Amino acid sequence: VYRARHTALGRTVAIKVMTQEGDERLLARFREEARAVARLQHPNIAQLFDTGTSDGRPYYSLEYADGGTLAAKWDGQPQ
């Protein structure tokens, strides 16, 4: 996941990119994940803005949530 600037929307977004070469099963799973996120609407869940392909790699862009990683927030404590 990368932090990026969505030029058309004029805002900071999170971009999730499938970085490894994927077979059809992995590509289908990535696409289904994007569809699942798109169906969710809750104040504590980042909204999906866009999906696509760049340089042959699928991606989707999400609402950016500043504040570090979950691992750092949890500090190794079970939730």
Phi and psi in degrees as GROMACS dihedral restraints (atoms count N, CA, C in turn):
[ dihedral_restraints ]
;  ai    aj    ak    al  type     phi  dphi    fc
    3     4     5     6     1  -122.4    20    10
    4     5     6     7     1   150.4    20    10
    6     7     8     9     1   -89.6    20    10
    7     8     9    10     1   132.7    20    10
    9    10    11    12     1  -146.7    20    10
   10    11    12    13     1   170.6    20    10
   12    13    14    15     1  -109.1    20    10
   13    14    15    16     1   118.9    20    10
   15    16    17    18     1   -84.2    20    10
   16    17    18    19     1   105.3    20    10
   18    19    20    21     1   -66.2    20    10
   19    20    21    22     1   -38.7    20    10
   21    22    23    24     1   -67.0    20    10
   22    23    24    25     1   -35.9    20    10
   24    25    26    27     1   -92.3    20    10
   25    26    27    28     1   -15.7    20    10
   27    28    29    30     1    67.8    20    10
   28    29    30    31     1    38.7    20    10
   30    31    32    33     1  -149.3    20    10
   31    32    33    34     1   163.4    20    10
   33    34    35    36     1   -78.4    20    10
   34    35    36    37     1   135.9    20    10
   36    37    38    39     1  -134.5    20    10
   37    38    39    40     1   165.7    20    10
   39    40    41    42     1  -101.1    20    10
   40    41    42    43     1   131.9    20    10
   42    43    44    45     1  -112.4    20    10
   43    44    45    46     1   120.2    20    10
   45    46    47    48     1  -100.0    20    10
   46    47    48    49     1   121.7    20    10
   48    49    50    51     1  -119.9    20    10
   49    50    51    52     1   138.2    20    10
   51    52    53    54     1   -81.9    20    10
   52    53    54    55     1   102.5    20    10
   54    55    56    57     1   -85.6    20    10
   55    56    57    58     1   -26.8    20    10
   57    58    59    60     1   -90.7    20    10
   58    59    60    61     1   154.6    20    10
   60    61    62    63     1   -66.3    20    10
   61    62    63    64     1   125.1    20    10
   63    64    65    66     1  -114.1    20    10
   64    65    66    67     1   146.4    20    10
   66    67    68    69     1   -81.5    20    10
   67    68    69    70     1   178.6    20    10
   69    70    71    72     1   -60.6    20    10
   70    71    72    73     1   -33.5    20    10
   72    73    74    75     1   -64.5    20    10
   73    74    75    76     1   -45.0    20    10
   75    76    77    78     1   -68.0    20    10
   76    77    78    79     1   -39.0    20    10
   78    79    80    81     1   -63.2    20    10
   79    80    81    82     1   -42.5    20    10
   81    82    83    84     1   -63.2    20    10
   82    83    84    85     1   -40.4    20    10
   84    85    86    87     1   -64.7    20    10
   85    86    87    88     1   -41.6    20    10
   87    88    89    90     1   -62.7    20    10
   88    89    90    91     1   -45.1    20    10
   90    91    92    93     1   -64.4    20    10
   91    92    93    94     1   -39.8    20    10
   93    94    95    96     1   -66.6    20    10
   94    95    96    97     1   -37.1    20    10
   96    97    98    99     1   -60.0    20    10
   97    98    99   100     1   -44.2    20    10
   99   100   101   102     1   -62.3    20    10
  100   101   102   103     1   -42.7    20    10
  102   103   104   105     1   -63.9    20    10
  103   104   105   106     1   -38.6    20    10
  105   106   107   108     1   -65.1    20    10
  106   107   108   109     1   -44.4    20    10
  108   109   110   111     1   -62.9    20    10
  109   110   111   112     1   -39.3    20    10
  111   112   113   114     1   -63.3    20    10
  112   113   114   115     1   -28.4    20    10
  114   115   116   117     1   -79.0    20    10
  115   116   117   118     1   -17.3    20    10
  117   118   119   120     1   -87.7    20    10
  118   119   120   121     1   136.5    20    10
  120   121   122   123     1  -137.8    20    10
  121   122   123   124     1   109.0    20    10
  123   124   125   126     1  -158.1    20    10
  124   125   126   127     1   144.4    20    10
  126   127   128   129     1   -59.1    20    10
  127   128   129   130     1   -24.4    20    10
  129   130   131   132     1   -98.7    20    10
  130   131   132   133     1    11.1    20    10
  132   133   134   135     1  -122.4    20    10
  133   134   135   136     1   127.7    20    10
  135   136   137   138     1   -63.1    20    10
  136   137   138   139     1   137.0    20    10
  138   139   140   141     1   -83.5    20    10
  139   140   141   142     1   144.2    20    10
  141   142   143   144     1   -83.0    20    10
  142   143   144   145     1   131.8    20    10
  144   145   146   147     1  -105.4    20    10
  145   146   147   148     1   -38.3    20    10
  147   148   149   150     1  -159.0    20    10
  148   149   150   151     1   153.2    20    10
  150   151   152   153     1  -133.8    20    10
  151   152   153   154     1   159.7    20    10
  153   154   155   156     1   174.1    20    10
  154   155   156   157     1  -163.6    20    10
  156   157   158   159     1  -136.1    20    10
  157   158   159   160     1   137.3    20    10
  159   160   161   162     1  -134.4    20    10
  160   161   162   163     1   126.2    20    10
  162   163   164   165     1    52.6    20    10
  163   164   165   166     1    36.4    20    10
  165   166   167   168     1    80.7    20    10
  166   167   168   169     1     1.8    20    10
  168   169   170   171     1  -108.5    20    10
  169   170   171   172     1   127.1    20    10
  171   172   173   174     1   -71.0    20    10
  172   173   174   175     1   149.7    20    10
  174   175   176   177     1  -148.4    20    10
  175   176   177   178     1   164.6    20    10
  177   178   179   180     1  -142.9    20    10
  178   179   180   181     1   149.0    20    10
  180   181   182   183     1  -107.7    20    10
  181   182   183   184     1   141.1    20    10
  183   184   185   186     1  -128.2    20    10
  184   185   186   187     1   162.2    20    10
  186   187   188   189     1   -55.1    20    10
  187   188   189   190     1   132.7    20    10
  189   190   191   192     1   -83.9    20    10
  190   191   192   193     1   130.7    20    10
  192   193   194   195     1  -115.5    20    10
  193   194   195   196     1   107.9    20    10
  195   196   197   198     1   -76.3    20    10
  196   197   198   199     1   152.8    20    10
  198   199   200   201     1   134.8    20    10
  199   200   201   202     1     8.7    20    10
  201   202   203   204     1    92.2    20    10
  202   203   204   205     1  -170.6    20    10
  204   205   206   207     1   -90.7    20    10
  205   206   207   208     1   158.0    20    10
  207   208   209   210     1   -65.3    20    10
  208   209   210   211     1   -36.6    20    10
  210   211   212   213     1   -58.8    20    10
  211   212   213   214     1   -42.6    20    10
  213   214   215   216     1   -68.5    20    10
  214   215   216   217     1   -38.7    20    10
  216   217   218   219     1   -65.1    20    10
  217   218   219   220     1   -41.5    20    10
  219   220   221   222     1   -80.5    20    10
  220   221   222   223     1   -21.6    20    10
  222   223   224   225     1    51.1    20    10
  223   224   225   226     1    40.2    20    10
  225   226   227   228     1    76.9    20    10
  226   227   228   229     1     4.3    20    10
  228   229   230   231     1   -87.1    20    10
  229   230   231   232     1   138.4    20    10
  231   232   233   234     1   -65.3    20    10
  232   233   234   235     1   149.4    20    10
